[in-house]
Amino acid sequence: MSQNTIQSNVNKNTKVIKQIARRLGFDFCGISKATFLEEEAPKLEQWLNQKMHGTMHYMDNHFDKRLDPRKLVDGAKSVVSLIYNYFPNEDISQTSGFKIAKYAYGKDYHFVIKDKLRTFLSDIRETIGEVNGRAFVDSAPVMERVWAKRSGIGWIGKNSLLLNRNMGSFFFLAELVLDIDLISDGPIKDFCGSCSKCMDACPTDAIPEPYIVDASKCISYFTIELKEAIPEDFKGSFENWVFGCDICQDVCPWNRFSRPHHEDAFVPHEALKRLDKKEWTEMTREVFNEIFRKSAVKRTKYEGFKRNISFVSKNERAK
């Protein structure tokens, strides 16, 4: 096969993949070369050594796989990074008794997006031919924000989240790691400038310096990942967040460009919009299971959710 034919196939396959991404509702699709993340290795090692991952011991695992997607997919050549919007029509935190992160309003994104990625892989194989690849959505040792940055669909902000000039940061990231050559998109510049609003707004000082998040101090970590008692040192600082936290996103100037999603699966349960603090506090297991039946909130389980509400309520009264 001539070099011209090979390049023509690469161009055609790249175009096909971006067309499929649009058809499946992904807002942005970027591509980067599957290679070892040399620059990230010392950063990740230092972050882990400083215990900024708290009790998330799974972060210690698969260090080599986190840095090299070729260890996840044999013969991997390309990483396809995707953005899927979840910004809601209504900010429930403004009307409900307590606050949960916007990404958890509707059906668990792992299921919604994983289904789309299965279809994506199937469509690739139907259109291009036999392609070996795997789909990931926040459930494997993949440094998704780094790959997204490399693919040019955004830059990593000072709060460590990916930012996109057209839609801010209220979106999910997903990846396809494929064993075919594709045209890579180059990274874009960092548009955070001198802004430090995310750092200044964090009530637990979880962003000690730009681009570094101490997860062990993050409200999301305390309300989701931590399985033991929440340290009393942080009493009075949760600002009514009982599952996750959007503070560093809500204050980000780039999120003025956020637009409501069009995904029916992300629409919240009607009851969630109407709960007052008394109803949150007295929520039974049955009500919890009904309202959050398909939600990511179930990750914290009923006992963890009640612990979070109790911690916030108790320390709010103590203030």
Secondary structure, DSSP 8 states (H G I E B T S, - for coil): --HHHHHHHHHHHHHHHHHHHHHTT-SEEEEEE----TTHHHHHHHHHHTTTTTT-GGGGS-HHHHH-GGGTSTT--EEEEEEEE---SS-GGGTSSSEE-GGGSSS-HHHHHHHHHHHHHHHHHHHT----EEEESSSSS--HHHHHHHHTS-EE-TTSSEEBTTTBT-EEEEEEEESS------------TT--HHHHH-TT----BTTB--GGG-HHIIIII--S---GGGTT-STTEEE---HHHHT-GGGGG------GGGS--GGGGT--HHHHHT--HHHHHHHTTTSGGGGGHHHHHHHHHHHHHHHHHH-
